[in-house]
Amino acid sequence: MGREEAEIDRLPVDLLAYIFGFIISFTDLAQASSVCRKWKEGVKQSLAQRNSMSFAGWKMDDDSTTRLVRLAYNLKELDISRSRWGLPDN
């Protein structure tokens, strides 16, 4: 007996990318990208489609920021106000 495909697995990658475009939490996007290869590609495509990104108020490090910005090649606006860069928590 074969494994029945779940409904969510039937969605094309471009539709997943559209849905992931509504997620603003980079933590949530990172978790979504670890679900499976298809979701990882959907997250990559959603980042590529963004023309603005905000890290306002987020604690970021150079490596994470570089990975996200590198994937967002249509990026025109980046907000880093009130961000904390590699600072220890107090």
C-alpha positions in Angstrom: 0.0 0.0 0.0 1.5 3.4 -1.0 1.6 6.5 1.1 -1.2 8.9 0.3 0.0 12.4 -0.5 -1.1 15.0 2.0 -3.1 17.9 0.6 -0.3 20.4 1.5 2.2 18.4 -0.5 0.1 19.0 -3.6 0.7 22.8 -3.6 3.2 24.0 -6.2 6.4 25.7 -5.0 5.3 29.1 -6.4 2.1 29.0 -4.3 4.1 28.0 -1.2 6.4 31.0 -1.9 3.3 33.3 -2.2 2.0 32.0 1.2 5.4 32.3 2.8 5.6 35.9 1.6 3.0 36.8 4.3 5.3 35.5 7.1 7.3 38.3 8.6 9.1 36.3 11.3 12.5 35.1 10.1 12.4 32.5 12.8 9.2 31.1 11.4 10.6 31.2 7.9 13.7 29.3 9.1 11.5 26.7 10.7 9.4 26.4 7.5 12.5 25.9 5.4 13.5 22.9 7.5 10.2 21.0 6.9 11.3 19.5 3.6 13.1 20.4 0.3 9.9 21.8 -1.3 9.2 24.1 1.6 12.9 25.2 1.6 12.6 26.2 -2.0 9.3 28.0 -1.3 11.0 30.0 1.4 13.9 30.9 -0.9 11.5 32.0 -3.6 9.5 34.1 -1.1 12.6 35.9 0.0 13.6 36.5 -3.6 10.3 38.1 -4.3 10.5 40.6 -1.4 11.4 44.2 -2.2 11.5 45.3 1.4 12.7 43.6 4.6 12.8 44.8 8.2 15.1 43.6 11.0 13.8 46.5 13.2 14.1 45.5 16.9 15.5 42.0 16.1 18.7 40.6 17.5 20.7 39.6 14.4 24.1 38.3 13.6 26.1 38.9 10.4 25.8 35.3 9.1 22.0 35.1 9.4 21.6 38.6 7.9 23.9 37.8 5.1 22.0 34.6 4.2 18.6 36.3 4.2 19.7 39.4 2.3 21.6 37.3 -0.3 18.4 35.4 -1.1 16.4 38.6 -1.3 17.9 39.8 -4.6 14.9 42.1 -5.4 15.4 44.0 -2.2 15.1 47.7 -2.5 14.6 48.7 1.2 16.2 47.3 4.4 15.2 48.6 7.8 17.8 47.8 10.5 16.6 50.5 13.0 16.7 49.5 16.7 18.4 46.2 15.7 20.9 44.6 18.0 23.9 43.1 16.2 25.7 40.3 18.0 25.3 42.0 21.4 25.0 39.8 24.5 21.6 39.8 26.2 21.5 41.7 29.5 
